């Protein structure tokens, strides 16, 4: 697709501001109704999805040119997709896809933020988004007897992802997930230092070519390893493998599961037993890339016809992704199966969940914005009565940990695998 494919969506946006709030049917508390972190912080329409429709249309028509202000609005956005869910509660247009193409166009025109260019240089050098040497990628798994998929075949591939591989403070969650599979007798292997980035975060920044490049590399590696199922603890990798590769017509010929889905399967099969009490009141944070953004991609080919000048009719009818078919229940079922643990819900959950703050390259280019967005989520967790917040994504976990330290928020932060390990 290209930015021009969303010209009619830009014209059909009525500037109703639904994109700035959670869907009205999901509103449960007057203090937690905002849906767009960008507008909530910067208080200007340009930072909303409707504002980006305005900018995209003006660029396409040659009415404006690139400016520092335009780039600022485009990239001070987590690309979390809640605006897309809210917008589609009133009409069928694609704000998130238009925003993605706007970023791709910015990259093509050389307008990407300097911080993102540095991250991409690191990706080029070390095949990861953390700007570390690729040769150090498997240190997190030192001593674990998983197969080396570069030398032997296995039915299951464990893909840790960039953040888990290099963020030492998060290694226990990655090691815990892989150890759990090994202890359950799963035929599991890993790429070791040969594991490379999924390409999903680079695509979010607007670097479309990197997604295609890493899709091809990962497809080749999984095929060579005889892999039937790829399991990842990273929500970003999960969404990339399952949705984005399909979007660019490079769908993986293997089953793609998040670690929570695989552990849930092992629990149901009786291969993992959660028997130890964990006396803790927790709330679960839905990662955007495991929730609404992980809804399967919908391919459509057909004709678009204008009716009455503005209405668009799709033939055949087009099915729209509305965020409802992400992974929501399984992580909650896992938490509920832990003895002694009490799960309380926040006010914005599932497809209406508030972002952790780390997505869309915001953590790299605008860390203060990432912190303020995460602080809003911890405030909501506290209001729900939770003593701890649990997520299933390393980027969420990292940002919440940073927020708690920087703001002094007295709340514990866990990866869901951490609590599963406590219950074994």
C-alpha positions as CSV (number, residue, x, y, z in Angstrom):
1,X,0.0,0.0,0.0
2,X,1.0,3.6,-0.3
3,X,-0.1,6.8,1.4
4,X,-2.2,7.7,-1.6
5,X,-4.4,4.6,-0.9
6,X,-5.7,6.4,2.2
7,X,-6.6,9.7,0.5
8,X,-10.3,8.8,0.6
9,X,-10.1,7.9,4.3
10,X,-8.4,11.3,4.9
11,X,-11.3,12.9,3.2
12,X,-13.9,10.9,5.0
13,X,-12.5,11.6,8.5
14,X,-15.2,13.9,10.1
15,X,-12.8,15.2,12.8
16,X,-15.3,13.8,15.4
17,X,-12.4,13.2,17.9
18,X,-13.5,9.6,18.7
19,X,-9.9,8.7,18.1
20,X,-8.9,10.6,21.3
21,X,-11.0,8.5,23.7
22,X,-11.8,4.9,24.4
23,X,-14.9,3.7,22.6
24,X,-17.9,5.0,24.5
25,X,-19.2,1.6,25.2
26,X,-15.9,0.8,27.0
27,X,-15.8,3.8,29.2
28,X,-16.0,2.7,32.9
29,X,-14.5,5.6,34.9
30,X,-14.4,9.4,34.2
31,X,-10.7,9.6,35.1
32,X,-9.7,6.9,32.6
33,X,-11.5,7.6,29.4
34,X,-8.7,9.1,27.3
35,X,-7.4,6.8,24.7
36,X,-4.7,8.7,22.8
37,X,-1.5,9.3,24.8
38,X,-0.2,11.9,22.3
39,X,-3.3,14.1,22.5
40,X,-3.5,13.6,26.3
41,X,0.1,15.0,26.7
42,X,0.4,17.6,23.9
43,X,-3.2,18.9,23.7
44,X,-3.2,19.7,20.0
45,X,-5.3,18.1,17.3
46,X,-2.3,17.4,15.0
47,X,-1.1,14.7,17.5
48,X,-4.4,12.7,17.0
49,X,-5.2,10.2,14.3
50,X,-7.6,12.8,12.8
51,X,-4.8,15.4,12.8
52,X,-2.6,12.9,11.0
53,X,-5.3,12.4,8.4
54,X,-5.2,16.2,7.9
55,X,-1.4,16.2,7.5
56,X,-1.4,13.2,5.2
57,X,-4.0,14.8,2.9
58,X,-2.2,18.1,2.8
59,X,1.1,16.4,1.9
60,X,-0.6,14.4,-0.8
61,X,-2.2,17.6,-2.3
62,X,1.0,19.6,-2.0
63,X,-0.5,22.1,0.4
64,X,2.2,21.7,3.0
65,X,5.8,20.4,3.0
66,X,7.7,18.5,5.7
67,X,8.6,20.6,8.7
68,X,10.0,19.9,12.2
69,X,6.4,20.4,13.6
70,X,5.0,17.8,11.2
71,X,7.7,15.2,12.0
72,X,7.3,15.9,15.7
73,X,3.5,15.1,15.6
74,X,4.1,12.0,13.4
75,X,6.7,10.4,15.7
76,X,5.3,11.5,19.1
77,X,2.9,8.5,18.8
78,X,3.2,5.0,20.2
79,X,1.4,3.5,17.2
80,X,-0.6,1.5,19.7
81,X,-3.8,1.4,17.7
82,X,-6.4,2.4,20.2
83,X,-7.4,5.4,18.0
84,X,-8.0,2.8,15.3
85,X,-10.4,0.8,17.5
86,X,-12.3,3.9,18.6
87,X,-12.5,5.3,15.1
88,X,-14.0,2.0,13.8
89,X,-16.7,2.1,16.4
90,X,-18.3,4.8,14.3
91,X,-17.1,4.3,10.7
92,X,-15.0,2.1,8.5
93,X,-11.7,3.8,7.7
94,X,-8.1,3.0,8.5
95,X,-6.3,5.6,10.7
96,X,-3.5,3.3,11.9
97,X,-2.6,2.2,8.4
98,X,-2.6,5.8,7.2
99,X,-0.3,6.7,10.1
100,X,2.0,3.8,9.2
101,X,2.2,4.9,5.6
102,X,2.9,8.5,6.7
103,X,6.0,7.2,8.6
104,X,7.1,5.2,5.7
105,X,6.9,8.3,3.5
106,X,8.9,10.3,6.1
107,X,11.6,7.7,6.0
108,X,11.7,7.7,2.2
109,X,12.0,11.5,2.3
110,X,14.9,11.3,4.9
111,X,12.8,12.9,7.6
112,X,13.1,10.2,10.3
113,X,14.2,11.4,13.8
114,X,17.9,11.3,14.5
115,X,17.3,8.9,17.4
116,X,15.6,6.4,15.1
117,X,18.4,6.7,12.6
118,X,20.9,5.7,15.3
119,X,18.7,2.7,16.3
120,X,18.5,1.6,12.6
121,X,22.3,1.9,12.3
122,X,22.6,-0.4,15.3
123,X,20.2,-2.8,13.7
124,X,22.4,-2.8,10.6
125,X,25.5,-3.6,12.7
126,X,24.1,-6.1,15.1
127,X,20.7,-7.3,13.8
128,X,19.0,-6.0,16.9
129,X,17.0,-3.0,18.0
130,X,19.1,-2.6,21.2
131,X,22.3,-1.5,19.6
132,X,24.4,-4.4,21.0
133,X,26.8,-6.7,19.3
134,X,25.0,-9.6,17.8
135,X,27.7,-12.0,19.1
136,X,26.3,-11.5,22.6
137,X,22.8,-12.4,21.8
138,X,22.5,-15.8,23.4
139,X,24.2,-14.9,26.8
140,X,20.8,-14.8,28.5
141,X,20.4,-18.6,27.8
142,X,23.9,-19.6,29.1
143,X,23.7,-23.2,30.5
144,X,20.2,-24.1,29.3
145,X,20.2,-27.3,27.3
146,X,18.1,-26.2,24.4
147,X,19.0,-27.5,20.9
148,X,21.1,-25.3,18.6
149,X,18.9,-24.9,15.5
150,X,21.9,-23.9,13.5
151,X,23.2,-27.5,13.9
152,X,20.1,-29.7,14.6
153,X,16.4,-29.7,14.1
154,X,13.6,-29.2,16.7
155,X,9.8,-29.0,16.5
156,X,9.7,-25.8,18.6
157,X,11.8,-22.7,18.2
158,X,12.1,-20.3,21.1
159,X,12.6,-16.8,19.8
160,X,13.6,-14.5,22.7
161,X,13.6,-11.2,20.7
162,X,15.9,-8.2,21.0
163,X,14.8,-6.8,24.4
164,X,14.9,-10.1,26.3
165,X,18.2,-11.0,24.7
166,X,20.1,-7.9,25.8
167,X,18.2,-6.4,28.8
168,X,19.9,-8.3,31.6
169,X,17.3,-7.3,34.2
170,X,14.7,-9.2,32.1
171,X,16.7,-12.3,31.6
172,X,14.9,-14.3,34.4
173,X,11.7,-14.1,32.4
174,X,13.3,-15.4,29.2
175,X,15.2,-18.1,31.0
176,X,12.1,-19.0,33.0
177,X,10.0,-19.4,29.8
178,X,12.6,-21.6,28.1
179,X,13.3,-23.6,31.2
180,X,9.6,-24.3,31.6
181,X,9.4,-25.7,28.1
182,X,12.5,-27.8,28.6
183,X,11.2,-29.2,32.0
184,X,7.9,-30.1,30.3
185,X,9.8,-32.3,27.7
186,X,9.2,-30.0,24.7
187,X,11.5,-30.6,21.8
188,X,12.7,-27.0,21.7
189,X,15.7,-25.2,20.2
190,X,16.9,-21.7,19.6
191,X,19.0,-19.8,17.1
192,X,21.5,-18.7,19.7
193,X,23.8,-15.9,18.5
194,X,22.3,-16.5,15.0
195,X,18.9,-15.2,16.1
196,X,18.0,-11.9,14.4
197,X,15.5,-9.2,14.9
198,X,11.9,-9.9,13.7
199,X,11.9,-6.5,12.0
200,X,8.6,-5.4,13.5
201,X,9.8,-2.4,15.5
202,X,11.8,-1.1,12.5
203,X,8.6,-1.3,10.4
204,X,6.7,0.7,13.1
205,X,9.4,3.4,12.7
206,X,8.7,3.5,9.0
207,X,11.5,1.2,7.7
208,X,9.4,-1.1,5.5
209,X,12.4,-2.7,3.8
210,X,13.8,-4.0,7.1
211,X,10.6,-5.9,7.8
212,X,10.8,-7.6,4.4
213,X,14.5,-8.3,4.9
214,X,14.1,-9.9,8.3
215,X,11.0,-11.8,7.3
216,X,13.0,-13.6,4.6
217,X,15.9,-14.3,7.1
218,X,13.6,-15.8,9.7
219,X,11.6,-17.8,7.3
220,X,14.8,-19.4,5.9
221,X,16.2,-20.1,9.4
222,X,12.9,-21.7,10.7
223,X,12.7,-23.9,7.6
224,X,16.3,-25.0,7.9
225,X,15.6,-26.0,11.6
226,X,12.6,-28.2,10.7
227,X,10.5,-26.0,13.0
228,X,6.8,-26.6,13.3
229,X,6.0,-24.0,16.0
230,X,7.7,-20.8,16.9
231,X,7.2,-19.6,20.5
232,X,8.2,-16.1,21.7
233,X,7.8,-14.3,25.0
234,X,7.9,-11.0,23.2
235,X,4.6,-9.4,22.2
236,X,6.2,-7.4,19.4
237,X,7.8,-10.5,17.9
238,X,4.5,-12.3,18.2
239,X,2.6,-9.6,16.3
240,X,5.4,-9.4,13.7
241,X,5.5,-13.2,13.0
242,X,1.8,-13.6,13.0
243,X,0.4,-10.4,11.5
244,X,3.0,-8.3,9.8
245,X,4.6,-11.1,7.8
246,X,1.2,-12.0,6.6
247,X,0.5,-8.4,5.8
248,X,3.5,-8.2,3.4
249,X,2.7,-11.7,1.9
250,X,5.5,-13.5,3.7
251,X,3.4,-15.5,6.1
252,X,5.3,-18.0,8.1
253,X,4.6,-21.7,7.3
254,X,4.6,-22.6,11.0
255,X,2.4,-22.2,14.0
256,X,3.1,-18.9,15.9
257,X,2.4,-18.8,19.6
258,X,3.1,-16.4,22.4
259,X,4.7,-18.0,25.5
260,X,1.4,-17.5,27.4
261,X,-0.5,-19.5,24.8
262,X,2.1,-22.3,24.9
263,X,2.2,-22.4,28.7
264,X,-1.6,-22.4,28.8
265,X,-1.6,-25.4,26.5
266,X,1.0,-27.2,28.7
267,X,-1.2,-26.5,31.8
268,X,-4.3,-27.9,30.1
269,X,-2.3,-31.0,29.1
270,X,-1.1,-31.5,32.7
271,X,2.5,-31.1,31.8
272,X,2.8,-27.9,33.9
273,X,1.2,-27.8,37.4
274,X,0.8,-24.5,39.2
275,X,0.5,-25.5,42.9
276,X,2.5,-23.0,44.9
277,X,0.5,-20.1,46.4
278,X,1.4,-16.6,45.3
279,X,-0.5,-14.3,47.7
280,X,-0.6,-11.1,45.6
281,X,-3.3,-8.8,44.2
282,X,-2.3,-8.0,40.6
283,X,-3.8,-6.3,37.5
284,X,-3.0,-7.4,34.0
285,X,-1.8,-4.9,31.4
286,X,-2.7,-5.9,27.8
287,X,0.3,-5.3,25.6
288,X,-0.8,-3.6,22.4
289,X,1.1,-6.1,20.2
290,X,-0.4,-9.1,22.0
291,X,-3.9,-7.5,22.1
292,X,-5.5,-5.3,19.4
293,X,-2.5,-5.2,17.1
294,X,-2.2,-9.0,17.1
295,X,-5.6,-9.5,15.5
296,X,-5.0,-11.6,12.3
297,X,-4.4,-9.7,9.2
298,X,-7.4,-9.4,6.8
299,X,-6.5,-9.5,3.1
300,X,-8.9,-7.9,0.7
301,X,-8.8,-7.4,-3.1
302,X,-11.6,-5.8,-5.0
303,X,-13.0,-2.5,-6.2
304,X,-13.8,0.7,-4.3
305,X,-16.5,2.8,-5.6
306,X,-17.7,6.3,-4.5
307,X,-21.4,6.7,-3.8
308,X,-22.9,10.2,-3.4
309,X,-19.5,11.8,-3.7
310,X,-18.0,10.6,-0.4
311,X,-19.4,7.2,0.6
312,X,-17.1,4.3,-0.3
313,X,-18.6,0.9,-1.2
314,X,-16.3,-2.1,-1.3
315,X,-17.0,-5.0,-3.7
316,X,-16.7,-7.6,-2.4
317,X,-17.5,-6.3,1.1
318,X,-14.4,-5.6,3.1
319,X,-13.9,-7.0,6.6
320,X,-12.2,-4.6,9.0
321,X,-9.9,-5.4,11.9
322,X,-11.4,-3.9,15.0
323,X,-9.0,-5.2,17.7
324,X,-11.3,-7.6,19.3
325,X,-9.5,-10.8,18.2
326,X,-6.2,-10.4,20.0
327,X,-4.9,-12.6,22.8
328,X,-6.8,-11.4,25.9
329,X,-8.3,-14.3,27.8
330,X,-5.4,-16.8,27.9
331,X,-3.0,-14.6,30.0
332,X,-5.9,-13.9,32.4
333,X,-6.7,-17.6,32.6
334,X,-3.1,-18.3,33.5
335,X,-3.1,-15.7,36.2
336,X,-6.4,-17.0,37.6
337,X,-5.0,-20.5,37.7
338,X,-2.2,-19.4,40.2
339,X,-3.2,-20.3,43.7
340,X,-3.6,-17.4,46.1
341,X,-3.3,-14.8,43.4
342,X,-6.1,-12.2,43.0
343,X,-6.7,-10.6,39.6
344,X,-8.3,-7.2,39.5
345,X,-9.0,-5.3,36.3
346,X,-8.2,-1.8,35.3
347,X,-10.7,0.5,33.6
348,X,-9.2,0.3,30.2
349,X,-8.6,-3.3,29.1
350,X,-8.4,-5.6,26.1
351,X,-8.9,-3.7,22.8
352,X,-9.5,-0.5,24.9
353,X,-6.3,-0.8,26.9
354,X,-4.1,2.3,27.5
355,X,-0.6,1.8,26.0
356,X,2.5,1.2,28.3
357,X,4.2,4.1,26.6
358,X,7.2,2.3,25.0
359,X,5.9,1.6,21.5
360,X,6.3,3.3,18.1
361,X,9.9,4.4,18.8
362,X,8.8,6.8,21.6
363,X,11.1,5.1,24.1
364,X,14.1,5.8,21.9
365,X,13.3,9.4,20.6
366,X,11.1,10.8,23.4
367,X,11.8,9.0,26.7
368,X,10.0,11.6,28.8
369,X,6.8,10.9,26.8
370,X,7.2,7.2,27.4
371,X,7.6,7.8,31.1
372,X,4.5,10.0,31.4
373,X,2.4,7.5,29.4
374,X,3.5,4.7,31.6
375,X,2.9,6.7,34.7
376,X,-0.8,7.1,33.7
377,X,-1.1,3.3,33.4
378,X,0.4,2.8,36.9
379,X,-1.9,5.4,38.3
380,X,-4.8,3.4,36.8
381,X,-3.4,0.1,38.3
382,X,-3.3,1.7,41.7
383,X,-6.8,3.0,41.3
384,X,-8.0,-0.6,40.5
385,X,-6.5,-1.7,43.9
386,X,-3.6,-3.7,42.5
387,X,-0.3,-4.1,44.4
388,X,1.5,-5.3,41.2
389,X,1.1,-4.9,37.5
390,X,1.8,-7.8,35.2
391,X,2.4,-7.8,31.5
392,X,3.4,-10.2,28.8
393,X,5.8,-8.0,26.8
394,X,9.4,-7.0,27.7
395,X,9.0,-3.5,26.3
396,X,6.0,-2.9,28.6
397,X,7.8,-4.5,31.6
398,X,10.9,-2.4,31.0
399,X,9.0,0.9,30.7
400,X,6.9,0.2,33.8
401,X,10.0,-0.6,35.8
402,X,11.6,2.7,34.6
403,X,8.4,4.6,35.5
404,X,8.3,3.1,39.0
405,X,11.9,4.0,39.7
406,X,11.7,7.5,38.2
407,X,8.4,8.5,39.9
408,X,8.7,6.5,43.1
409,X,5.4,4.7,42.4
410,X,5.1,1.9,45.0
411,X,3.9,-0.9,42.8
412,X,5.6,-4.2,41.8
413,X,6.2,-5.0,38.2
414,X,6.2,-8.5,36.8
415,X,6.4,-10.4,33.6
416,X,3.7,-13.1,33.6
417,X,6.4,-15.8,33.3
418,X,7.8,-14.6,36.6
419,X,4.6,-15.3,38.4
420,X,4.2,-18.7,36.7
421,X,7.6,-19.6,37.9
422,X,6.7,-18.6,41.5
423,X,3.6,-20.9,41.2
424,X,5.6,-24.0,40.1
